[in-house]
Amino acid sequence: MRSKVIIKGKLVSIIIDSGASVSLISDKLRKELNIPIIEKSDIRFIIANGIRVASKGKIEITIEINENTEMKIIMDVIESVEKELILGNDVLRKKKGIIDYNEKTLILREDGKDIEIPIEYENNDENINDNNDSDDSEDEDSENEYEETSEREIYLINNEEKGHIIEVRLLAET
């Protein structure tokens, strides 16, 4: 799921990932937006190939939803080849997030009021064949569609001080 918000006067595409335990920003995007790291972080990321990547620290960003609505969010910074910002469960939980798939809206609560953020997502249900007479074989188009789907990188966050692992998915651009 994606949305567009304004950060420091720039339109930024964000990923809303209810499968991600924490919110993250790539160091590349942080530098482009000229956002300083405000705090150290002891979290380490173990990427799918087993390489450990330390968090570069925490930042506080102000996301502008519209001209009258802003929201402050604290997130970890990671090294990544992509310019990404992932809104994870930490923010969704704290801001009492509700995803309305029918209205394509993310609703977050800030200072006692609901903020509606338009979202975009791929609706795979449109490709489902409701015909009960169809057999179990896939047609050539659906096979090609499956083959073209990009793989997703999976990152694990390991907070070694507390001894637990949190899974965070970074979605590749499709």
C-alpha positions in Angstrom: 0.0 0.0 0.0 1.3 3.4 -0.8 0.4 7.0 -0.2 1.9 10.4 -1.0 2.6 13.0 1.8 4.7 16.1 2.0 7.8 16.2 4.1 9.9 19.4 4.3 8.1 20.8 1.2 8.7 17.7 -1.0 6.1 15.2 -2.2 7.2 11.8 -0.9 5.8 8.4 -1.7 5.5 6.2 1.4 4.8 2.5 1.9 2.2 1.6 4.5 3.1 -1.9 5.7 1.0 -3.5 8.3 3.4 -6.4 8.2 6.3 -4.2 9.3 6.8 -3.9 13.1 8.6 -0.6 13.0 8.7 2.5 10.8 11.9 3.0 8.7 13.4 5.5 6.4 16.3 4.9 4.1 19.4 7.0 4.8 19.4 8.0 1.1 15.9 9.6 1.5 16.8 11.1 4.9 19.8 12.8 3.4 17.8 14.1 0.4 15.2 15.6 2.9 18.1 17.0 5.0 16.7 15.4 8.2 19.2 15.1 11.1 19.6 11.9 13.2 18.5 12.9 16.7 19.1 9.8 18.7 21.2 6.6 18.6 19.5 3.3 18.2 20.7 -0.2 19.3 18.6 -2.1 16.8 20.4 -4.2 14.2 18.9 -5.5 11.0 19.7 -9.0 9.7 18.8 -9.0 6.0 17.7 -12.1 4.2 21.2 -13.0 3.1 22.4 -13.0 6.7 24.3 -9.7 6.7 23.8 -7.5 9.8 23.1 -3.8 9.3 22.9 -1.5 12.2 20.4 1.2 12.5 22.0 4.6 11.8 19.8 6.1 14.5 16.4 7.7 14.9 14.8 10.7 13.3 11.7 12.8 13.9 9.8 13.8 10.8 6.8 15.9 10.3 4.5 14.5 7.7 2.1 17.1 6.1 -1.2 15.4 5.1 -2.7 18.7 3.8 -2.3 22.4 4.5 -4.0 22.1 7.9 -2.8 18.8 9.2 0.7 17.6 10.3 1.8 14.6 12.1 5.2 14.0 13.9 6.7 10.5 13.6 9.9 9.0 15.0 11.5 6.3 12.9 14.7 4.3 12.5 17.2 5.0 9.7 18.7 2.2 7.6 21.1 1.9 4.8 19.3 1.0 1.6 19.8 1.4 -2.1 16.2 2.6 -2.4 14.8 5.9 -1.3 12.0 4.5 1.0 9.9 5.5 3.9 7.9 2.6 5.5 5.1 3.4 7.9 4.9 0.3 10.1 2.8 -1.1 12.9 4.4 1.1 15.6 2.9 4.2 14.0 -0.3 2.4 13.0 -0.8 1.2 16.5 0.1 4.5 18.2 -2.1 6.5 15.9 -4.9 4.0 16.1 -4.7 3.3 12.3 -7.6 1.9 10.4 -7.2 0.9 6.8 -10.5 1.2 4.8 -9.9 -0.9 1.7 -13.3 0.1 0.1 -12.7 3.8 0.4 -8.9 3.4 -0.2 -8.1 5.4 2.9 -5.8 5.1 5.9 -7.4 6.8 9.0 -5.0 7.9 11.7 -5.9 9.6 15.0 -3.8 12.7 15.9 -4.7 15.1 18.8 -8.2 13.6 19.1 -9.2 13.9 15.5 -9.3 11.5 12.6 -7.0 12.2 9.7 -7.8 10.5 6.4 -4.9 9.7 4.1 -5.7 8.5 0.5 -3.9 5.2 -0.3 -3.2 3.2 -3.4 -2.9 -0.5 -3.6 -3.1 -3.3 -6.2 -6.5 -5.1 -6.0 -5.8 -8.7 -7.1 -9.5 -9.5 -6.6 -10.3 -7.9 -9.9 -8.4 -10.8 -11.6 -10.3 -13.6 -9.9 -12.6 -15.6 -12.1 -16.0 -16.1 -10.4 -17.0 -18.8 -12.8 -17.4 -22.1 -10.8 -17.2 -24.2 -14.0 -13.5 -23.3 -14.5 -10.9 -26.0 -14.0 -7.8 -25.7 -11.8 -5.4 -25.0 -14.6 -4.1 -21.4 -15.0 -4.3 -19.6 -18.3 -1.1 -18.2 -20.0 -1.9 -14.6 -18.9 -2.1 -15.4 -15.2 1.2 -17.5 -15.4 2.9 -14.5 -17.1 1.5 -12.1 -14.4 2.9 -14.4 -11.7 6.3 -14.6 -13.3 6.5 -10.8 -13.6 5.8 -10.2 -9.9 9.0 -8.9 -8.3 10.5 -10.5 -5.2 10.4 -8.7 -1.9 13.4 -8.2 0.3 12.8 -9.3 3.9 14.6 -7.6 6.7 14.7 -8.9 10.3 15.4 -6.5 13.1 17.4 -8.0 16.0 17.4 -5.9 19.2 20.3 -7.8 20.8 20.0 -6.0 24.1 16.5 -7.3 24.6 17.1 -10.6 22.8 14.1 -10.6 20.5 13.7 -10.4 16.7 11.1 -8.2 14.9 10.4 -8.8 11.3 10.2 -5.9 8.9 9.4 -6.3 5.2 10.8 -3.8 2.8 8.8 -4.0 -0.4 10.5 -3.8 -3.7 9.1 -1.5 -6.3 6.8 -3.5 -8.6 
